[in-house]
């Protein structure tokens, strides 16, 4: 009878042997693992089994075996200590920390000065003080990043990329939180916007909307674009760069460490996008193209979208020496989003007539503008052989597309009446239109451009 009662006893979780119970516990998240401590003495002991916390330390805090050895702590203690410090950011910390680690590892041998310009992380009380100063809560992923590194010193080159084009130069620094707070905007058009970056040459900044206002979504990252046709200074359009701080920062880092943004003379030349299929080979010569959109030289109203492109011309190292040649001229076929086509021809490129020989690479940067949000260019270069000067041939330039990022029209503009705009009612080009057309032609013809005047924002 006693044997039958024993056989009928229900199987409980605690009656399981230790090994299968530990296996079950290994599938629990850290919250459930902690809750197990309050169920029973046995579960409390088993849930403190140190290897169970190793996975959580690596998943949430990216703590390595080497760091554990250096700190001489068990995994559970490491988890609890780190949680007590940055636990409020547990949903963001791993992604942000990995981005910072990857970026520094990639830049240390290539741009050591840039890595040295990074500041130590801010304290919680520093971030709380900034929130009190601006009267708004900072996004948690923003705070998380600034706990790791509090921006950088205002130096050149900036961490958030550079752009050099004729007499226009941009280099964006990642602002520390105190400097950013000093540039926090309360004025109409940029209300509740905090600057993330700053370029000392152009005054350009990327902003994050810490509150939803004026048609912006909370946490969006954008470049401001004043409506040049409106008399109302609050009419500021936006080129959207990221939906959140994490989206903005991690996508930038991924482009850098993957080699998508070239590093030239210790500077990250950001925003260049290269389509792997945008390559054309003619004989021994290969032409590839990367493109970039410049928000600081663009506007939505009037529609004026400025693009720069970087072209790489390379002759195969296996080519015969007599294949050496010199570029004589270029031909472009330019098509905007409406299907309007313009053809342009001219001598050389950017005032040069490069010589290409086996294994040699020639690169140059130029620019163009569109009155539509996108367009494409294609064409060819004409070369002559150095050893047979009367023999000329064409080298194809692959079609490359250019498109501006998503933009949002200012809500102030949508609310304006027609009398609040400066318009040319005749429908004909006025003098400024003619200047814009002449400027566009000059850019397409690969000659130096004028820098648009930019005022500092803070």
C-alpha positions in Angstrom: 0.0 0.0 0.0 2.8 2.4 0.9 4.5 1.6 -2.4 1.4 2.5 -4.3 1.1 5.9 -2.5 4.8 6.5 -3.4 4.2 5.8 -7.0 1.2 8.1 -7.1 3.1 11.1 -5.7 3.0 14.0 -8.2 6.2 14.9 -10.0 7.2 18.5 -9.1 9.8 20.8 -10.5 11.8 20.6 -7.3 11.8 16.8 -7.3 13.8 16.8 -10.6 17.5 16.0 -10.4 19.9 18.9 -10.4 21.2 18.5 -13.9 17.9 18.7 -15.8 16.7 21.4 -13.5 19.8 23.5 -14.3 19.2 22.9 -18.0 15.6 24.3 -17.6 16.9 27.3 -15.7 19.4 28.0 -18.5 16.6 28.9 -20.8 15.2 31.6 -18.4 15.8 35.3 -18.8 17.6 37.2 -16.0 14.3 38.5 -14.6 12.9 35.0 -14.2 16.1 33.7 -12.9 16.1 36.3 -10.1 12.4 35.5 -9.3 13.4 31.8 -8.8 15.4 33.0 -5.8 12.2 33.7 -4.0 10.4 30.4 -4.8 12.3 28.0 -2.6 15.6 27.4 -1.0 16.7 24.8 -3.6 15.7 27.0 -6.5 17.5 29.9 -4.9 20.6 27.9 -4.7 20.4 26.6 -8.2 19.5 29.9 -9.8 22.7 31.3 -8.3 24.7 28.7 -10.2 27.4 30.9 -11.7 27.5 29.5 -15.3 23.8 30.4 -15.6 24.8 34.1 -15.4 27.6 33.9 -17.9 25.2 34.0 -20.8 23.4 37.0 -19.4 26.7 38.9 -18.8 27.7 38.3 -22.4 24.3 39.0 -23.9 23.4 42.2 -22.1 26.8 43.7 -21.0 29.2 42.1 -23.5 31.5 41.1 -20.6 34.4 38.9 -21.9 36.2 36.1 -20.1 39.2 38.4 -19.9 37.3 41.2 -18.2 35.9 38.6 -15.7 39.4 37.5 -14.9 40.6 41.0 -14.4 37.8 41.9 -12.1 38.1 38.6 -10.2 34.3 38.3 -9.7 31.8 35.6 -10.4 29.4 36.0 -13.3 26.4 36.7 -11.1 28.2 39.5 -9.2 29.4 41.0 -12.5 25.8 41.0 -13.8 24.4 42.6 -10.6 27.1 45.2 -10.4 26.7 46.2 -14.0 22.9 46.3 -13.7 23.2 48.6 -10.7 25.2 51.0 -12.8 23.5 50.9 -16.2 20.5 48.7 -15.7 18.0 51.2 -17.0 19.7 50.9 -20.4 19.6 47.1 -20.6 17.5 47.2 -23.8 20.0 49.4 -25.5 23.4 48.7 -23.9 24.6 45.7 -25.9 23.9 47.4 -29.3 25.4 50.7 -28.4 28.4 49.2 -26.6 29.1 46.9 -29.6 29.0 49.8 -32.0 31.5 51.8 -29.9 33.8 48.8 -29.5 33.7 48.0 -33.2 34.3 51.7 -34.1 37.3 52.2 -31.8 38.8 48.9 -32.9 38.5 49.9 -36.6 39.7 53.5 -36.1 42.7 52.9 -33.7 45.1 51.8 -36.5 43.6 54.2 -39.1 42.6 57.4 -37.2 44.3 57.3 -33.8 43.9 61.0 -33.2 40.1 60.6 -33.6 40.0 57.9 -31.0 42.1 60.0 -28.6 39.6 62.8 -29.0 36.8 60.7 -27.4 35.8 61.8 -23.9 35.1 59.5 -20.9 31.5 58.6 -20.2 29.2 61.0 -18.4 27.8 60.2 -15.0 24.1 59.6 -14.4 23.9 62.8 -12.3 25.4 64.8 -15.3 22.7 63.5 -17.6 20.0 64.2 -15.0 21.3 67.7 -14.7 21.1 68.2 -18.4 17.5 67.0 -18.4 16.7 69.5 -15.6 18.4 72.3 -17.7 16.5 71.7 -20.9 13.2 70.6 -19.2 12.9 67.4 -21.3 13.8 63.8 -20.9 16.7 62.5 -22.9 16.1 59.3 -24.9 17.4 56.2 -23.0 19.6 55.1 -26.0 21.1 58.5 -26.1 21.9 58.5 -22.4 23.3 55.0 -22.8 25.8 56.0 -25.4 26.9 59.0 -23.4 27.5 56.8 -20.4 30.1 55.1 -22.6 31.6 58.2 -24.3 30.5 61.7 -23.6 31.1 62.9 -27.2 34.5 64.1 -28.3 36.6 67.2 -28.1 35.8 69.8 -30.8 38.6 68.9 -33.1 39.2 68.2 -36.8 38.6 65.6 -38.1 35.2 64.9 -36.5 34.0 61.5 -35.6 30.8 61.8 -37.6 32.5 62.1 -40.9 34.1 64.7 -43.3 33.4 65.9 -46.8 35.8 67.9 -49.0 34.7 69.4 -52.3 36.5 72.2 -53.9 36.2 75.1 -51.4 33.5 73.4 -49.3 34.6 71.4 -46.3 32.6 69.7 -43.6 33.7 67.8 -40.6 31.2 66.9 -37.9 32.2 66.4 -34.2 30.0 64.4 -31.8 29.1 66.9 -29.2 29.5 66.3 -25.5 26.2 66.5 -23.5 26.9 69.9 -21.9 27.7 71.5 -25.3 24.7 69.9 -26.8 22.5 71.2 -24.0 23.8 74.7 -24.7 22.5 74.3 -28.3 19.1 72.9 -27.2 16.4 74.7 -29.3 13.2 76.2 -28.0 12.6 78.5 -31.0 9.8 77.8 -33.5 10.9 75.4 -36.2 13.3 73.5 -34.1 11.4 73.2 -30.8 12.6 70.5 -28.4 15.5 69.6 -30.7 19.0 68.7 -29.3 22.1 69.0 -31.5 24.1 65.7 -31.8 26.9 67.0 -34.0 28.5 70.3 -35.0 30.8 71.4 -37.9 33.0 74.4 -37.0 33.4 75.2 -40.7 29.7 75.3 -41.8 27.7 75.5 -38.6 25.9 72.3 -39.7 24.4 70.1 -37.1 22.4 66.9 -36.9 19.5 67.1 -34.4 17.5 64.6 -32.4 13.9 65.5 -31.5 13.6 64.7 -27.8 9.9 65.5 -28.0 7.3 65.1 -30.7 6.6 68.6 -32.0 6.1 70.6 -35.2 5.4 67.4 -37.2 8.5 65.6 -36.0 8.4 62.2 -34.5 10.0 61.7 -31.1 13.6 60.5 -31.2 14.0 61.2 -35.0 17.5 62.3 -36.1 17.6 64.8 -39.0 19.4 67.6 -40.8 17.6 70.9 -40.7 16.8 72.6 -44.0 15.4 76.1 -43.9 12.7 76.9 -46.4 14.4 79.5 -48.5 11.1 80.6 -50.1 9.3 81.4 -46.9 9.4 84.6 -44.9 8.7 82.7 -41.7 11.9 81.6 -40.1 10.0 78.7 -38.4 9.6 77.1 -41.8 12.3 74.5 -41.5 12.1 71.3 -43.5 14.0 68.1 -42.4 16.1 65.5 -44.1 15.5 62.4 -41.9 18.7 60.5 -41.1 17.5 58.0 -38.5 14.3 56.9 -36.7 16.1 56.7 -33.3 19.6 57.4 -31.9 20.4 53.7 -32.0 19.3 53.5 -35.6 21.4 56.6 -36.5 24.5 55.6 -34.6 24.7 51.9 -35.4 24.0 52.3 -39.1 26.8 54.9 -39.3 29.2 52.7 -37.5 28.3 49.7 -39.7 29.1 51.8 -42.8 32.4 52.8 -41.3 33.7 49.4 -40.2 32.5 47.6 -43.3 34.6 50.0 -45.4 31.5 51.6 -46.9 32.9 55.1 -46.0 36.5 55.5 -47.2 39.2 56.8 -44.8 41.5 59.3 -46.5 44.2 61.1 -44.6 42.9 60.1 -41.1 39.4 61.3 -42.0 36.2 59.4 -42.5 34.6 60.5 -45.7 31.1 59.7 -44.7 27.8 59.4 -46.6 29.4 58.0 -49.8 27.3 55.1 -50.9 28.7 52.5 -53.3 26.5 50.1 -55.2 28.6 47.0 -55.9 26.9 46.7 -59.2 27.9 50.2 -60.2 31.1 49.1 -61.9 31.9 49.0 -65.6 35.0 47.5 -67.2 36.2 48.4 -70.7 39.2 46.4 -71.7 41.8 46.8 -68.9 40.1 49.8 -67.3 37.5 49.6 -64.6 35.4 52.6 -63.5 33.4 52.5 -60.2 31.3 55.2 -58.6 30.2 56.2 -55.1 27.7 58.9 -54.4 26.7 61.1 -51.5 24.0 63.6 -50.7 24.9 67.0 -49.2 22.1 68.3 -47.0 23.9 71.6 -46.2 23.9 72.6 -49.9 20.4 71.4 -50.6 16.9 72.7 -50.1 13.4 71.3 -50.4 11.9 74.7 -51.2 13.0 75.6 -53.7 13.8 72.1 -54.9 17.6 72.0 -55.1 19.2 68.6 -54.3 23.0 68.6 -54.2 25.0 65.4 -54.8 28.6 64.6 -55.0 30.1 61.6 -56.6 33.5 59.9 -56.2 34.9 58.1 -59.3 37.7 55.5 -59.3 39.5 54.7 -62.5 41.8 51.8 -62.4 43.9 49.9 -64.9 44.5 46.2 -64.3 48.0 45.4 -63.0 48.1 42.6 -65.6 47.7 45.0 -68.5 50.5 45.4 -71.0 52.8 48.4 -70.6 51.8 49.7 -74.1 48.2 50.0 -72.8 49.1 53.1 -70.8 46.8 55.9 -71.8 45.7 59.5 -71.0 42.2 60.8 -70.4 41.2 63.5 -72.9 37.5 64.2 -72.3 34.3 63.2 -70.7 30.7 62.8 -71.8 27.7 62.8 -69.5 24.1 61.9 -70.0 22.2 63.2 -67.1 18.5 62.3 -66.4 16.3 63.6 -63.6 13.3 61.9 -62.0 11.0 63.5 -64.6 12.9 61.9 -67.4 14.4 65.2 -68.6 17.8 64.5 -70.2 20.8 66.7 -70.5 24.1 65.9 -72.3 27.3 67.5 -71.3 30.8 67.2 -72.8 34.1 68.7 -71.7 37.9 68.3 -71.6 39.5 66.3 -68.9 38.1 65.8 -65.4 38.3 68.4 -62.6 40.8 70.3 -64.7 43.1 67.3 -65.0 44.1 64.9 -67.8 45.2 61.8 -65.8 47.5 59.2 -67.2 46.5 55.6 -66.4 49.1 52.8 -66.5 49.0 49.2 -65.4 48.2 48.9 -61.7 47.6 52.6 -61.3 44.4 54.1 -59.8 43.1 57.6 -60.3 40.2 59.0 -58.2 38.4 62.3 -58.2 35.4 63.9 -56.7 32.8 66.1 -58.4 29.2 67.1 -58.0 25.9 67.9 -59.6 22.4 69.1 -58.6 18.9 68.1 -59.5 15.6 69.9 -59.2 14.1 66.5 -58.5 14.7 64.3 -55.5 16.6 61.8 -57.6 18.3 61.2 -60.9 21.1 59.3 -62.5 24.1 59.9 -64.7 26.1 57.7 -67.1 28.5 58.3 -69.9 32.1 57.6 -71.0 35.6 58.9 -71.0 37.7 59.3 -74.1 41.3 58.2 -73.9 44.3 58.0 -76.2 47.2 55.5 -76.0 50.5 57.1 -75.0 52.4 54.9 -77.5 49.9 55.3 -80.2 48.6 58.9 -79.8 46.4 58.8 -82.8 44.5 55.9 -81.5 41.6 56.9 -79.2 38.9 54.8 -77.4 36.0 55.2 -75.1 35.7 53.8 -71.5 32.2 53.4 -70.1 31.1 55.1 -67.0 28.4 52.9 -65.3 25.0 54.4 -64.6 24.8 55.6 -61.0 21.7 56.7 -59.2 21.4 59.5 -56.7 18.5 60.0 -54.3 18.1 62.4 -51.4 17.0 60.9 -48.0 13.5 61.0 -46.8 12.4 64.5 -46.0 9.5 66.1 -44.1 8.1 69.4 -45.0 7.8 71.9 -42.2 4.4 72.1 -40.6 4.8 75.8 -40.4 5.0 75.8 -44.2 1.8 73.8 -44.5 0.0 76.4 -42.4 1.2 79.4 -44.3 -0.8 81.5 -46.7 0.3 82.4 -50.2 1.3 85.9 -49.1 4.0 84.4 -46.8 6.1 83.2 -49.7 8.5 84.9 -52.1 7.4 83.7 -55.5 8.0 84.7 -59.1 4.4 84.7 -60.5 5.5 85.2 -64.1 6.5 81.6 -64.5 9.8 82.7 -66.2 13.2 82.3 -64.7 14.3 85.3 -62.8 17.9 86.3 -62.3 18.4 84.0 -59.3 17.0 81.1 -61.3 19.5 81.9 -64.0 22.3 81.9 -61.5 21.1 78.6 -60.1 21.1 77.1 -63.6 24.5 78.5 -64.3 25.8 77.1 -61.0 24.4 73.7 -61.8 26.1 73.7 -65.2 29.4 74.7 -63.6 29.2 71.9 -61.1 28.4 69.3 -63.8 31.4 70.6 -65.7 33.6 69.6 -62.8 34.8 73.1 -61.9 35.1 74.6 -58.4 31.9 75.6 -56.6 31.0 78.4 -54.2 30.2 77.5 -50.7 26.7 78.4 -49.6 26.8 80.7 -46.6 25.9 78.9 -43.4 25.4 80.6 -40.0 26.3 78.9 -36.8 23.3 77.8 -34.8 24.7 78.0 -31.3 
